[in-house]
Amino acid sequence: MQRVVITGMGCVSALGLSAAASWAAMCEGRSGIGPLTGLDGELRTPIAAQLKGWNPLAHFDDKRLVLLDPVSQYALVAAREAVAQAGLAFDGEAGERCAVVIGTGIGGASTQEQMARRLYGERNPRVHPMAIVRVMPNAPASQVSLEFGLRGPTFAVASACASANHALAQALMLLQTGAADVALAGGTEACLTVGTVKAWEAMRVLADDTCRPFSRGRRGLVLGEGAGLFVLETLEHARRRGAVVLAELAGAGLTADAADIVMPDPLGAARAMRGALRQAGLAPQDVGYINAHGTGTSANDPAETRAIRAVFAGHADALAVSSTKSMHGHALGAGGAIELVAVIGALRHGVLPPTTNFLGPDPECDLDVVPNVARERPVAAALSNSFAFGGLNAVLALRRF
């Protein structure tokens, strides 16, 4: 199997409109959570992690923009940043040997809502002729393929909150097995619409104050939006062109709980972590940091704690485990991709981003969650956890390169 490395990353999130800005905010413990604005509907939810200063016309002309739901806009801007950092050109055969795999939990939610308002609210029988190509879940992957002329395997992955990690795992497999030399992979989500927020309100899992994972007094998750895209290459390809390697994507563990459609099962999460370690050739004691799924709900955080303790046993007490969702919110299908920026940063710079808004330990979440302030500590290997409704688990294992 080919070794796979990451040579470029791009991100737009509530913390900033680039990977560098998002990482800087994470290191500072600065929150992107604030008042939920711009939605015309009766909502009980006062807060979200929205993109600030987003102007589509700064990135796309009118002709292109008519084809793009925000879910594709975010993916394209993140992809441009990742490709620029990697220093890649896709002329000739290079475009045929590059895959595109992008996860999204919901797809074109804004377009769906606009169509519904037009049809049922305004009683207008006509919808935009490009509505389908805006709303389809594969739109971000297809638009990235068009942007760079990429003609390799290109597809979407939809597994709710594990979508980004599943997409990265699929890209990893394509490169390991020789189906491609390069991949653009990650996740994107533009889920802050009235309908989506109302649906999450109905589940009674949204916080009304802020997101405080693993903390006593936590009140639920906070919805976010954004995208993270990464350039993955076989190590051989990266070395041949003299690329700067950010980290090695060493393994992935993918499991299903087959237990409950919404309640997390620690057994499934533990099997995914063990699978990632096994594929990466890592022992539990090799791992110094875990970016947790850590949603801040009453059910998820204790379940993830039990899973980590089941896998790492006594080493769990030496692990640093933080949830950056406390700053950028839960971006659903983009969550794992935004969090991969944190993991790469921790490996490269020896800075572990904190779990902010922490009020004090919960006896059911007895881990070192790097409370409130970033910590300087070199780590050689890390895991990134994503666990989704439907009982779907995707864990990535990375090494410092």
C-alpha positions in Angstrom: 0.0 0.0 0.0 1.2 3.5 -0.8 1.8 5.9 2.0 -0.4 9.0 1.8 0.5 12.6 2.8 -1.3 15.9 3.0 0.3 18.8 1.1 -2.3 21.4 1.1 -5.3 22.5 3.2 -8.0 25.1 2.8 -10.8 26.1 5.2 -13.6 28.5 5.6 -15.3 28.5 9.0 -16.9 30.7 11.7 -13.3 31.3 12.9 -12.0 32.7 9.6 -12.1 32.4 5.8 -8.8 30.6 5.5 -7.1 27.6 7.1 -4.5 30.0 8.7 -7.2 32.2 10.2 -9.1 29.3 11.5 -6.0 27.7 13.1 -5.0 31.0 14.7 -8.4 31.4 16.3 -8.2 27.8 17.6 -4.8 28.5 19.2 -6.2 31.7 20.8 -9.3 29.9 22.1 -11.4 32.4 20.2 -15.0 31.5 19.6 -16.9 31.8 16.3 -20.2 31.3 18.1 -22.5 34.2 18.3 -26.1 35.5 17.7 -27.9 33.7 14.8 -28.7 36.3 12.3 -30.1 36.6 8.7 -32.8 34.0 8.9 -36.4 35.0 8.3 -38.4 32.6 10.5 -39.6 31.9 14.1 -36.6 30.2 15.8 -36.0 29.5 19.4 -32.3 29.0 18.8 -30.4 32.3 19.6 -26.9 31.2 18.5 -24.9 29.6 15.8 -21.3 29.5 14.4 -21.9 31.4 11.1 -19.3 32.6 8.6 -18.6 36.2 9.2 -17.8 38.6 6.3 -18.8 36.1 3.6 -19.3 37.8 0.3 -19.9 35.4 -2.6 -19.2 38.1 -5.2 -15.6 38.4 -3.8 -15.0 34.8 -5.1 -17.4 34.2 -8.0 -18.8 36.2 -10.9 -22.5 36.4 -11.5 -22.5 33.8 -14.2 -20.8 31.2 -12.0 -22.7 32.2 -8.9 -26.1 31.3 -10.4 -24.9 27.6 -10.4 -23.7 27.6 -6.8 -25.5 26.9 -3.5 -23.4 28.1 -0.6 -22.4 24.5 0.1 -20.5 24.5 -3.2 -19.2 28.1 -2.7 -17.5 27.1 0.6 -16.0 24.0 -1.0 -14.6 25.9 -3.9 -12.9 28.6 -1.8 -11.4 26.0 0.5 -10.2 23.9 -2.5 -8.5 26.9 -4.1 -6.6 27.6 -0.9 -5.5 23.9 -0.6 -4.4 23.7 -4.2 -2.5 26.9 -4.0 -0.6 25.8 -0.8 0.2 22.4 -2.4 1.6 24.2 -5.5 -0.1 21.8 -7.9 -0.9 22.1 -11.6 -3.4 19.7 -13.2 -2.4 19.9 -16.9 -2.2 16.7 -19.0 -2.3 13.4 -17.3 -2.2 15.0 -13.9 -5.9 15.9 -14.1 -6.8 12.3 -15.0 -4.9 11.0 -11.9 -6.6 13.3 -9.4 -9.7 12.2 -7.5 -12.3 14.4 -5.8 -14.2 13.1 -2.8 -16.3 15.6 -0.8 -18.7 14.9 2.0 -21.8 16.8 3.0 -24.5 15.9 5.4 -27.3 17.9 3.8 -26.2 19.4 0.5 -27.8 22.4 -1.0 -30.1 23.3 1.9 -30.4 27.0 1.0 -31.6 26.1 -2.5 -34.1 23.6 -1.1 -35.5 26.3 1.2 -35.7 28.9 -1.5 -37.6 26.4 -3.7 -40.0 25.6 -0.9 -40.7 29.2 -0.1 -41.3 30.0 -3.8 -43.6 27.0 -4.3 -45.6 26.8 -1.1 -45.1 30.3 0.4 -45.5 32.5 -2.6 -47.6 30.0 -4.6 -45.2 30.5 -7.6 -45.1 27.3 -9.8 -41.7 28.2 -11.3 -38.4 27.5 -9.7 -34.9 28.4 -10.8 -33.9 26.2 -13.9 -30.5 25.5 -12.2 -32.1 24.4 -8.9 -31.2 20.7 -9.4 -27.5 21.4 -10.1 -27.3 23.6 -7.0 -29.1 21.3 -4.6 -27.6 17.8 -5.5 -25.2 16.4 -2.9 -22.5 15.8 -5.5 -22.5 19.5 -6.6 -19.5 20.5 -4.5 -17.4 17.6 -5.8 -18.5 18.2 -9.4 -17.8 22.0 -9.1 -14.3 21.3 -7.7 -13.7 18.9 -10.6 -14.8 21.5 -13.1 -12.7 24.3 -11.4 -9.4 22.4 -11.8 -10.1 20.1 -14.7 -9.9 17.0 -12.6 -11.0 13.8 -14.4 -10.3 11.1 -11.9 -12.8 9.4 -9.6 -15.1 12.1 -8.4 -18.1 11.6 -6.0 -19.9 12.7 -2.9 -20.1 11.0 0.5 -23.1 11.5 2.8 -22.9 10.1 6.3 -24.3 12.9 8.4 -21.7 14.2 10.8 -19.1 11.7 9.7 -19.3 12.7 6.0 -15.9 14.6 5.9 -14.0 11.8 7.6 -15.6 9.2 5.4 -14.7 11.2 2.3 -11.1 11.6 3.5 -11.0 7.8 4.2 -12.3 7.0 0.7 -9.6 9.3 -0.8 -7.0 7.6 1.3 -8.1 4.2 -0.1 -8.0 5.4 -3.7 -4.4 6.6 -3.3 -3.3 3.6 -1.3 -4.5 1.2 -4.0 -3.1 3.2 -6.9 -6.5 4.4 -8.3 -5.1 8.0 -8.2 -2.0 9.8 -7.4 -3.6 12.9 -5.9 -7.0 13.6 -4.3 -8.9 16.7 -3.2 -11.0 15.6 -0.3 -12.9 16.9 2.7 -16.3 18.2 3.6 -18.6 21.1 3.2 -21.9 22.3 4.8 -24.2 25.3 4.6 -26.9 24.1 6.9 -28.0 27.3 8.6 -31.4 27.6 7.1 -34.8 28.0 8.9 -35.9 24.5 8.0 -32.7 22.8 9.1 -32.5 24.8 12.4 -36.1 24.0 13.1 -35.5 20.3 12.6 -32.6 20.4 15.0 -34.7 22.3 17.5 -37.3 19.6 17.4 -34.7 17.1 18.6 -34.0 19.2 21.7 -30.2 18.9 21.4 -29.3 22.6 20.6 -27.6 24.7 23.3 -29.0 28.1 24.1 -25.9 29.6 25.6 -22.8 28.2 24.0 -21.0 24.9 23.2 -19.1 23.4 26.2 -18.1 19.8 25.4 -17.2 17.5 28.2 -18.0 20.2 30.8 -20.5 20.2 33.6 -23.4 22.4 32.7 -23.2 21.6 29.0 -26.6 22.2 27.3 -26.1 20.8 23.8 -24.5 21.4 20.5 -24.3 24.6 18.4 -24.8 24.4 14.7 -22.0 25.7 12.4 -21.1 25.9 8.8 -18.1 26.0 6.5 -15.7 23.7 4.6 -12.4 22.0 4.8 -10.6 20.7 1.7 -7.2 18.9 1.6 -4.7 17.9 -1.0 -3.7 14.3 -0.5 -0.9 12.7 -2.4 1.0 9.4 -2.4 4.3 10.0 -0.7 6.1 9.0 -3.9 4.2 11.6 -5.9 4.8 14.3 -3.3 8.6 13.5 -3.2 8.9 13.4 -6.9 7.7 17.0 -7.2 9.4 18.3 -4.0 6.2 19.1 -2.2 6.1 20.3 1.4 4.4 17.7 3.5 2.1 18.9 6.3 1.3 15.5 7.8 0.9 11.9 7.0 -2.7 10.5 6.8 -1.7 7.1 8.0 -5.0 5.2 8.5 -8.7 5.2 8.9 -11.2 3.2 10.9 -14.8 2.9 9.7 -17.6 1.2 11.6 -21.3 1.1 12.1 -23.0 0.7 15.5 -26.0 -1.2 14.2 -27.7 -0.3 17.5 -29.7 2.9 17.4 -30.4 5.6 14.9 -29.4 8.5 17.2 -27.9 7.2 20.5 -24.2 6.7 20.2 -22.7 3.3 21.1 -19.2 3.4 22.7 -18.5 -0.1 21.2 -18.8 1.1 17.6 -16.7 4.2 18.3 -14.0 2.1 20.0 -13.9 -0.3 17.1 -13.4 2.7 14.7 -10.5 4.0 16.8 -8.9 0.6 17.0 -9.3 0.2 13.2 -7.6 3.5 12.5 -4.7 2.6 14.8 -4.3 -0.8 13.3 -4.2 0.5 9.7 -1.7 3.2 10.7 0.5 0.7 12.5 0.2 2.7 15.7 0.1 1.5 19.3 -2.3 3.3 21.6 0.6 4.8 23.5 2.0 6.4 20.3 -1.0 8.8 20.2 -0.6 12.1 22.1 -3.7 14.0 21.0 -7.3 13.2 20.0 -9.6 15.8 18.4 -12.8 14.5 19.8 -16.2 14.4 18.1 -17.2 16.2 21.4 -20.6 17.8 20.5 -21.5 19.0 24.0 -24.6 16.9 24.3 -25.5 14.9 27.3 -25.3 11.6 25.4 -22.4 12.0 23.1 -19.6 13.2 25.5 -19.9 10.4 28.1 -20.2 7.8 25.3 -17.0 9.1 23.6 -15.2 9.1 26.9 -16.0 5.5 27.5 -14.9 4.6 24.0 -11.6 6.4 24.5 -11.0 4.6 27.8 -11.8 1.3 26.3 -9.2 1.7 23.5 -6.4 3.5 25.4 -6.9 2.0 28.9 -4.3 3.5 31.3 -2.8 5.7 28.5 -6.1 7.6 28.4 -4.9 9.6 31.4 -1.9 10.8 29.5 -3.9 11.8 26.4 -4.9 15.3 25.5 -8.5 15.2 24.2 -10.1 18.5 23.0 -13.2 19.4 21.1 -12.8 22.4 18.8 -16.5 22.4 18.2 -16.5 24.6 21.3 -15.2 27.3 18.9 -16.4 26.6 15.3 -19.6 24.8 16.2 -20.8 21.6 14.8 -20.6 21.9 11.0 -22.2 18.5 10.5 -20.8 17.0 7.2 -17.9 19.5 7.3 -17.1 19.0 10.9 -14.3 16.5 10.5 -12.7 18.6 7.8 -12.5 21.7 9.9 -11.2 19.7 12.8 -8.5 18.2 10.6 -7.1 21.7 10.4 -6.7 21.5 14.2 -5.1 18.1 14.1 -2.6 19.1 11.4 -1.8 22.2 13.4 -1.2 20.2 16.5 1.2 17.9 14.7 3.1 20.6 12.9 3.3 23.2 15.6 3.1 21.3 18.9 0.1 23.4 20.0 -3.0 21.6 21.2 -6.2 23.7 20.7 -8.4 23.9 23.8 -11.9 22.9 24.7 -13.3 26.3 25.4 -16.3 27.4 27.6 -15.3 24.7 30.1 -16.9 25.3 33.5 -15.5 22.3 35.3 -15.2 18.5 35.0 -18.1 16.1 34.6 -17.5 12.8 36.4 -18.7 11.0 33.3 -16.1 12.8 31.1 -12.9 12.2 33.1 -10.4 13.0 30.4 -7.8 15.8 30.0 -9.8 18.0 27.7 -7.3 20.9 27.5 -9.7 23.2 29.2 -10.0 26.8 27.9 -6.4 27.5 27.0 -4.2 26.0 24.3 -1.3 23.9 25.4 2.2 23.6 24.0 3.0 19.9 23.7 4.7 18.1 20.8 2.8 15.1 19.6 3.9 12.4 17.1 0.5 11.0 16.2 -3.1 12.0 16.6 -6.6 10.8 16.0 -9.6 12.7 14.7 -13.0 11.3 15.7 -16.3 11.8 13.8 -19.4 9.9 14.9 -22.8 10.4 13.2 -26.5 9.8 13.5 -27.3 6.4 12.0 -24.5 5.0 14.1 -21.8 5.7 11.6 -18.2 6.2 12.8 -15.1 7.4 11.0 -11.8 8.0 12.7 -8.6 9.2 11.0 -5.1 8.5 12.2 -2.3 11.0 11.4 1.4 11.1 12.0 3.8 14.1 12.2 6.0 14.0 9.1 
